[in-house]
Amino acid sequence: MADHRDGLPQGKKGNVLDRTASAPEIFQDPGLPPHRPRSTDVDSGAAKRAERQVALLFAVSIIGSVLFFIGYFGIRVDGDIYSVTDPEATSTLRLQNLLLGGGIALGMLGIGVGVVHWARTLMPDHELVEERHDVVTEAQRAEAEQIMGTILDESGIKRRPLIRNTLIGAAVLAPLPFVGLLRDLGPLDLTPLRHTLWEDGVRLVRDPSGTPIKASDVTLGSTFHVLPENLSGLSHDDGYLDEKAKAVVLLMRLDPDTVNVSPGREDWNVDGIFAYSKVCTHVGCPIALYEQHTHHLLCPCHQSTFDLANECEVIFGPASRPLPQLPISVDDEGYLVATGDFPEPVGPTYSQRVIAVNEMEEENGN
């Protein structure tokens, strides 16, 4: 018969472990690989160059923070930034955005890369293994303080004043742009967030054409993106974008028999035509997806889902409140009109929202 040993020596069994062969029961710890000195460890000139490079990166961070403040406080955008005939305002805005974004990027990148380069080239890179233990006694606390002192000594921050001083400057300036940006998170006066341009008698018009909508135009299952008619009278300097952001509405028609309506809201719709705020109550993204068969509205940002058949209550996602409903009716010419403003502030939660809701309920009650 043929020999099927596959060329293995007599007695060998390929990849099958031979239990009869002697093998050590415990493998020795190979330990850490031998330490390789870096060029900065053996060459003082290389160490000096690395020190200057780290200082240069920290200086770049300082320059970036200064550029941010120049763009934020030193450049003023005047005029209509949407004017085609006068592009100067738009150009100024672009320059400001460039300085703001570029300044923050340089500020954070410089200090981040500088610290990493410092650690990789100048700080000790030998590996140590220390058993974990509880620091409970005074002696151990003193030992911990000694370890921290050793870290400071090994980092070289005491004997490298150039790195220390530039690091302090970069660390002080880098967070300041974010403090300045807190002013742009929203107005100090939050009263304008309570109300929109919707009021009694304001017609619903299509976005962006501005065409009024008749009740007969809204068929079963159709959807309209809607704005208040009086929005067109505002200029950008008068807060057009802010008012539009608060007043955007989704208009849909459903079978009235499939919708649950709360007591007191029976006259807020017109034969199954409902209007709801388009601003998601999570973080303010625009609701733009409507599933006709399930009557669900979906926010594309974080997948919050609202059930239109149950007054847009949240059935999935991070949103915590239903979408505010806009009460609507029909005027003498058959056009859809609002009968008032939203009963509560639109959009996500803010610091004074509970106070605003209570005061709006008192106003509506009066």
N, C-alpha and C positions, 0 to 999 in steps of 0.2 A: 504493500500500500504506500501511497505517497506520504511524504513527510510534510505536515502542515504547521511547522513551528515558526513560519514566517521569518526565518533567518536568525531567530533568537538562540542564544547559547543554551545548551542542554540544561534543563531544570528551571529555566526562566519561564514566566507565565504572562508575558506582555505587561499590560497595565494593571493586572490583578495583583494586589498586595500579597506578598508572600509572608504569611504569618509565622513561618518557621524561621525567617531571617531575624537576626538580632537588631533591634532599633531602640534608640534612647527613649525613655518614657517622658523626660522633661527636656525641652529645648532651652538652651541658654539664651538669655537676653542679649541680643547683638549690641545693645547700647546705641548711643548717638553717633552719627557719622562724624568723622574728624572735622574740626573747625577749619574753615578756609578764610584766611585773612583777606580783607578787602584792600583795595589800593589806598583808601584813606586811613587804614590802620597802620600801614608801613611807610606811607609817603606823606610827610607834613605838607608838601605843596598841594597834593590832591585833597587833603583835608581842608586846606585854606580855600581852595577853589569851591569845594562843596559848601563851605560856610557862606561864601559870597553868593552862590546860587540860591541857597535857602533864603538869605536876606533879600535877594532880588525878587524872589517869589512873594515874600511878605510885602515888599514895596509895591509890587503889582496889585496886591490886594488893597493896599492903602489907596493907590491911584484909582482903582475901580470904585471904591466907596466915595471918593471925592467926585468922580464923574457922575455918580448917581445923584449926589446933592446938587451938582451944577444943573443937571437936567430937571430935577424936581423943584428946586427953588429959583434957579436962575433963568429958566426959559418959560415964557408966558405965551400961551396960544390965544391969540385974539382973532376975531373974524369968524366967518362961516366956513367950517372945515369941509363942507359938502359943496362948496361953490366951484363950478367948473371954470368960471371966468377969472377967479382969483385963487390960484393954487398956493399962494404964499402961506396961508394958515395951515393947509395940509402938509406942506413941506416942513413947517416948524413943528407940527405934531409928530411927523416921522422922525425928526431929529431928536425930539424929546424922548420918544419911545426907544430910539437907539441908545441914548445915554442911560436911560433907566434900566433897560434890559442888559446892555453891555456892562454897565457899572456893577450891577448885582452879580453878573456872571464872573467878572474879573475878581470882585471882592471875595466871593466864596471859593472860586477855583484857585486863586493865588494862595490863600491861607491853607486850603486843603492839600494841594500838591506840595506846598512848602513843608508842612508837617510830615507828610509821607517821605519826602526826599531827605529831610533831616533824620528821620528814624532809620532809613535804609543806608545812609552813608556815614553818619557821625555818631549815632547812639550805639552802644555795645550790642552785638548781635549774637552773643553766645547764649546757648539754651540751658535752662535750669529746670530741675524737677523738684518740687516742694510738696510734701504731703499736706493735705488740707487739715486744718485744725481750728478749733474755736478760740477766739481771742477773748479770754475772760479775766486773766490776772493782770495786775499792774506791770509785771515783768514782760508779759506778752504784748501789752500795749506799748511799752517802751521799745520793745523789739520792732513793733510795727512802725513806730516813729523813726527808728533807725533805718528801717528798710526804705521809707519814703525819702529820708535824707540821702541814702545811697542812690536812689533813682535820680534825684536831682543832680547829684554829683556825676553820675554816669551819663546823664543827658548832656552835660557840658554847658547847661544854660548859665551857670555862674561864671564860667571862664570864657564864654563867647558872648560878650555884650552886644555885638552887632546883631546876632540872631535874636537875643532876648529883647532888645529895644524894638526891632522891626516887628517881632511877634506881638508885643504888647500893643503897638500902634495898630496892627492889622486886626487883632482881637477886639480892640475897643471900637474901631470904626465899622467892622463888618456887620454887626447886628443893627446898627443905627438905621440903615435903609428900611429895614422891616418895621422899625418903630414909626418911621415917617409914613409908611404905607398904611398904617392903621387909620390915618385920617381919611383914606379913600375907601374904607370898608362900608361907609354909609354916612348919611347926614347926622349931625348931632341932634337936630330937631326931627324926631321920627313921626311927627304929626301928619306930614304928607303921605305916609304909607297907609293911613287909615282909609283914604278915599281915592276914587278914580274919577275920570271924566264922565262916567255913566250917571245919569240922573233922569228924572221923569220926563218922558217925551223925546229923548235922544234916539234917533234912528240907528239901527244896526246896518252897517255897510260892509261890503266885501273888502278883504285885504288882498291885494293892494289897490284895486281899481277904484274903491270908494263908491261903488254902486249900491244904492239902497236895496234891501231885500224884502220882497213880499212873502207873506205866509204861503202863497201858492207856489212860490219858487222852490220851497224846501220839500222835497219828496221823501217818502219813507226810505230810510237808510242812507240819505245823503248827509254830507258834512260840509260846513262852511267855516272858513277862518274869518273872524268878524272883528271890526273896530267900531268905536263910536264915531258918529258923523262929525261931531264938533272937534275931533282931533285934527282935521285938516286945516283948521284955522290957527294952529300953533306953529311957530318957527322952531328951529333947532335951538336958538338962543333962549326960547321960552320953555325949554324942557320937553320938546317933542318926543325924544327917545324915551325919557323916563315915564312920561304919561302913556306912551304906547306900550311899554313893557308891563305896566300895571293893568291896562285895560283890555288886552287881547283876550278873545273869547272864542270858544268852539261852539258851533250851532249845529244841532242834529235833530232829526225827527224819528220818533219811535212810535210803535203801536201803544196807545195810551193804556191798553189792557195789560201790557207786560211791565208797566212801571209802577213802583211803589212810591207814593207821594205822602209826605208827612202832613199832619194837620196844620193848617195855616198857610200851606204852600200850594193849595189847589189851583190858585189863579196865577202862579208863577210861570206857567207854560201855555202855549197856544196849540191846542189839539195835538199834543204829543211833541211839539217843538220845544226843545230845552236848550238853554244857554248856560255854559259853565266856563269858569276861568280856565285859561290855557296854561297858567303858571303852576307848575308842580309844587305841592306843599312840602316837598323834601328839601331841595336846594334851589328851586326856582327855574328848572329847565323847562323849555316849552313842550307841552303835551302835543304830539303830532300824529299819533297812530291810533286809529279807530278800527276795532274788529266788529264788523256789522252783525255777524251772526251771534256773537256772545255779548254784544253791547258793552265791550270793555274798552277803556281808554288806557293807553300804554305810554309811559314816559321812557324815551329811548336812552336816557342817561344811566339810570340805575334800576330800570325795569319795575318801577312802582306801577301797579295796575289798579284802576278805579272802575267800579261797577256802575255804569250809567243807569241801569234799571233800578238801582237802590241809592239814588241821589249821590252818585260818585263816591261811595264809601270805598275805603282801601281794602283790597282783598289779597294783595301781594306786594312785597317790596318794602323799602325803608320809610316811605311816607307815613306820617302819623295822623293826618287829618283828611277828610274828604275835600274835594275841590269846591270852592264857594260857587253857589248858583246865582246867576243874574236873573232877577224877575223881569219878564217881558210880557208885552201885550201887542195889540194891533191898533194902528191909528185909523182915522176916517178914510184914508186912501188905500188901506190894506197893507201898509208897510209895517214891518216889525219894529217896535220901539221898546226901550227900557222903561220900566215903571219906577225905577230907583237905582241906587247903587248896590254893590254887593253887601250882604249883611255883615260881613267880617272882612278884615284885611286879607288880601290875596297873597299867595306865595308862601315861602317858608317862615318858620318861627323866628322872631327877633326878640330882643330883650324886653320890650314894653308891649308885646302883643296882647297879653292877658288884660292889661289895663285898657288897651284900645278896644278890645272886644266888649268889655263891660260898659265902657262909655258909649260905644255905638249902639248897644242894646238899649241903654237908657234913652239915647236920642231917638231911636226908632219907636220906643214905647211912648215917648212924649208926642 
